[in-house]
Amino acid sequence: MEPVYFPIIGLARTVFAAQGLKFTVTGDENIPAKGGAVIAINHTGYMDFTYAGLPARTTKRYVRFMAKKEVFDNSITGPIMRALKHIPVDRAAGADSYHEAVNRLRAGELVGVYPEATISRSFELKEFKSGAARMAIEANVPIIPMVIWGAQRVWTKGHPKRLGRTNTPISIEVGAPIQPYEPAAELTAQLHTTMEAMLLNVQRDYPHEPGAYWVPARLGGSAPTLEEANALDRAEAEAKAAKRAQQ
């Protein structure tokens, strides 16, 4: 038992119950009972990492998530993230976090990674970075694909948070382990294809509200298309770069 992680999970479950969140978890038997593995997760909202650890509890395991350094710099969330042994990622210099993640994998830990790197505004899968594949290859551990659907309804980029009692259904599907192989680009492509099929599967029986902001355009929602979302991301990145240049 971990002295901090275990009670935090208990607190989180209490909060989830108070919010009325209704979880449907499938494939949790694919989380290995021991040994290292990369847990690759789609990214639709700010809270989805809190849900991504739930399937691992079937085998009483904990996931160490890779999260942006700014979360660790915060005076409130920083001490918690460090106590839970998550891994800070400095996007300007990511080598240290990459090597730390590989070391954790080799030590038999589960490391949670978002291959998309940032939240998908379209709620479709964005292009994947190769980090998850490269870590799996270097540490010689499997990748466990995971998709979460419904997290974007709780809190996502560009929309108000809904942290009260919303009775939101959240579906989580864990896929079969993908054994590492080279080249990393091909492994990354297989991971993307696998997670895309899993996403379509969990969406199939999920109740989608026509025109809702959290529903992809493909399913009749008002979310931007993947192409429109990518354009928004590029504009945001350019604005941030221009601001940094002026400082």
RAQUITA-V522855 format. One record per residue. N is the residue number from 1. RES is the residue in one small letter. SS is DSSP state (hx for helix, st for strand, lp for the rest). D_LAST is the distance of its C-alpha to the last C-alpha in Angstrom with 1 decimal. Layout:
BEGIN
N_RES_SS_D_LAST / N_RES_SS_D_LAST
END
This chain:
BEGIN
1_m_lp_46.0 / 2_e_lp_42.4 / 3_p_lp_42.1 / 4_v_lp_38.8 / 5_y_hx_38.7 / 6_f_hx_42.2 / 7_p_hx_41.9 / 8_i_hx_38.5 / 9_i_hx_40.3 / 10_g_hx_43.1 / 11_l_hx_40.6 / 12_a_hx_39.0 / 13_r_hx_42.4 / 14_t_hx_43.3 / 15_v_hx_40.2 / 16_f_hx_41.0 / 17_a_hx_44.6 / 18_a_hx_43.5 / 19_q_hx_41.4 / 20_g_lp_44.4 / 21_l_lp_42.7 / 22_k_st_45.4 / 23_f_st_44.7 / 24_t_st_46.7 / 25_v_st_46.2 / 26_t_st_48.0 / 27_g_lp_48.1 / 28_d_hx_47.1 / 29_e_hx_49.9 / 30_n_hx_47.6 / 31_i_lp_45.4 / 32_p_lp_47.0 / 33_a_lp_48.7 / 34_k_lp_47.5 / 35_g_lp_45.4 / 36_g_lp_41.9 / 37_a_st_40.5 / 38_v_st_37.3 / 39_i_st_37.2 / 40_a_st_35.4 / 41_i_st_34.5 / 42_n_lp_33.4 / 43_h_lp_30.4 / 44_t_lp_30.9 / 45_g_lp_29.6 / 46_y_lp_27.8 / 47_m_lp_31.2 / 48_d_hx_32.9 / 49_f_hx_32.3 / 50_t_hx_34.4 / 51_y_hx_37.2 / 52_a_hx_37.0 / 53_g_lp_38.4 / 54_l_lp_41.6 / 55_p_hx_43.6 / 56_a_hx_43.2 / 57_r_hx_45.0 / 58_t_hx_48.2 / 59_t_hx_48.4 / 60_k_lp_46.9 / 61_r_lp_43.8 / 62_y_lp_40.1 / 63_v_st_37.1 / 64_r_st_34.0 / 65_f_st_31.1 / 66_m_st_28.0 / 67_a_st_25.1 / 68_k_st_21.3 / 69_k_hx_19.9 / 70_e_hx_18.2 / 71_v_hx_21.8 / 72_f_hx_22.8 / 73_d_hx_20.0 / 74_n_lp_21.3 / 75_s_lp_23.7 / 76_i_lp_26.4 / 77_t_hx_26.4 / 78_g_hx_25.3 / 79_p_hx_28.6 / 80_i_hx_30.6 / 81_m_hx_29.0 / 82_r_hx_29.6 / 83_a_hx_33.1 / 84_l_lp_33.9 / 85_k_lp_32.8 / 86_h_lp_30.4 / 87_i_st_28.1 / 88_p_st_24.3 / 89_v_st_22.5 / 90_d_lp_19.1 / 91_r_lp_18.5 / 92_a_lp_16.3 / 93_a_lp_19.3 / 94_g_lp_22.4 / 95_a_hx_25.2 / 96_d_hx_25.8 / 97_s_hx_26.2 / 98_y_hx_28.4 / 99_h_hx_30.7 / 100_e_hx_30.9 / 101_a_hx_32.1 / 102_v_hx_34.6 / 103_n_hx_35.9 / 104_r_hx_36.4 / 105_l_hx_38.2 / 106_r_hx_40.5 / 107_a_lp_41.2 / 108_g_lp_42.5 / 109_e_lp_39.7 / 110_l_st_38.7 / 111_v_st_35.0 / 112_g_st_33.5 / 113_v_st_31.2 / 114_y_lp_29.7 / 115_p_lp_30.3 / 116_e_lp_28.3 / 117_a_lp_25.2 / 118_t_lp_24.1 / 119_i_lp_26.1 / 120_s_lp_28.3 / 121_r_lp_28.0 / 122_s_lp_31.3 / 123_f_lp_33.0 / 124_e_lp_34.4 / 125_l_lp_33.6 / 126_k_lp_30.6 / 127_e_lp_30.6 / 128_f_lp_30.8 / 129_k_lp_28.8 / 130_s_lp_31.3 / 131_g_hx_30.3 / 132_a_hx_33.1 / 133_a_hx_35.7 / 134_r_hx_34.5 / 135_m_hx_34.6 / 136_a_hx_38.1 / 137_i_hx_39.3 / 138_e_hx_38.1 / 139_a_hx_39.4 / 140_n_lp_42.5 / 141_v_lp_42.3 / 142_p_st_42.8 / 143_i_st_40.2 / 144_i_st_41.2 / 145_p_st_40.0 / 146_m_st_39.4 / 147_v_st_38.6 / 148_i_st_38.0 / 149_w_st_38.7 / 150_g_lp_38.2 / 151_a_hx_35.2 / 152_q_hx_33.1 / 153_r_hx_35.4 / 154_v_lp_34.3 / 155_w_lp_30.5 / 156_t_lp_28.4 / 157_k_lp_25.2 / 158_g_lp_25.1 / 159_h_lp_28.3 / 160_p_lp_29.4 / 161_k_lp_30.5 / 162_r_lp_34.4 / 163_l_lp_35.1 / 164_g_lp_38.4 / 165_r_lp_41.8 / 166_t_lp_41.5 / 167_n_lp_44.1 / 168_t_lp_41.9 / 169_p_st_43.5 / 170_i_st_41.4 / 171_s_st_42.9 / 172_i_st_42.1 / 173_e_st_43.7 / 174_v_st_43.7 / 175_g_st_44.9 / 176_a_st_47.0 / 177_p_st_45.4 / 178_i_st_44.3 / 179_q_lp_45.2 / 180_p_lp_42.7 / 181_y_lp_43.4 / 182_e_lp_41.7 / 183_p_lp_40.0 / 184_a_hx_37.1 / 185_a_hx_36.5 / 186_e_hx_40.0 / 187_l_hx_39.7 / 188_t_hx_36.5 / 189_a_hx_38.3 / 190_q_hx_41.2 / 191_l_hx_39.1 / 192_h_hx_37.5 / 193_t_hx_41.0 / 194_t_hx_42.4 / 195_m_hx_39.8 / 196_e_hx_40.1 / 197_a_hx_43.8 / 198_m_hx_43.3 / 199_l_hx_41.0 / 200_l_hx_43.6 / 201_n_hx_46.2 / 202_v_hx_44.6 / 203_q_hx_43.8 / 204_r_hx_47.4 / 205_d_lp_48.9 / 206_y_lp_45.9 / 207_p_lp_46.4 / 208_h_lp_43.8 / 209_e_lp_43.5 / 210_p_lp_43.6 / 211_g_lp_40.5 / 212_a_lp_38.5 / 213_y_lp_34.7 / 214_w_lp_35.2 / 215_v_lp_37.8 / 216_p_lp_36.9 / 217_a_hx_37.9 / 218_r_hx_40.5 / 219_l_hx_42.3 / 220_g_lp_42.2 / 221_g_lp_39.0 / 222_s_lp_36.1 / 223_a_lp_33.4 / 224_p_lp_31.7 / 225_t_lp_33.3 / 226_l_hx_31.8 / 227_e_hx_30.8 / 228_e_hx_29.3 / 229_a_hx_27.4 / 230_n_hx_26.1 / 231_a_hx_24.8 / 232_l_hx_23.0 / 233_d_hx_21.5 / 234_r_hx_20.3 / 235_a_hx_18.8 / 236_e_hx_16.9 / 237_a_hx_15.6 / 238_e_hx_14.6 / 239_a_hx_12.7 / 240_k_hx_10.9 / 241_a_hx_10.1 / 242_a_hx_9.0 / 243_k_hx_6.6 / 244_r_hx_5.3 / 245_a_hx_5.6 / 246_q_hx_3.8 / 247_q_lp_0.0
END
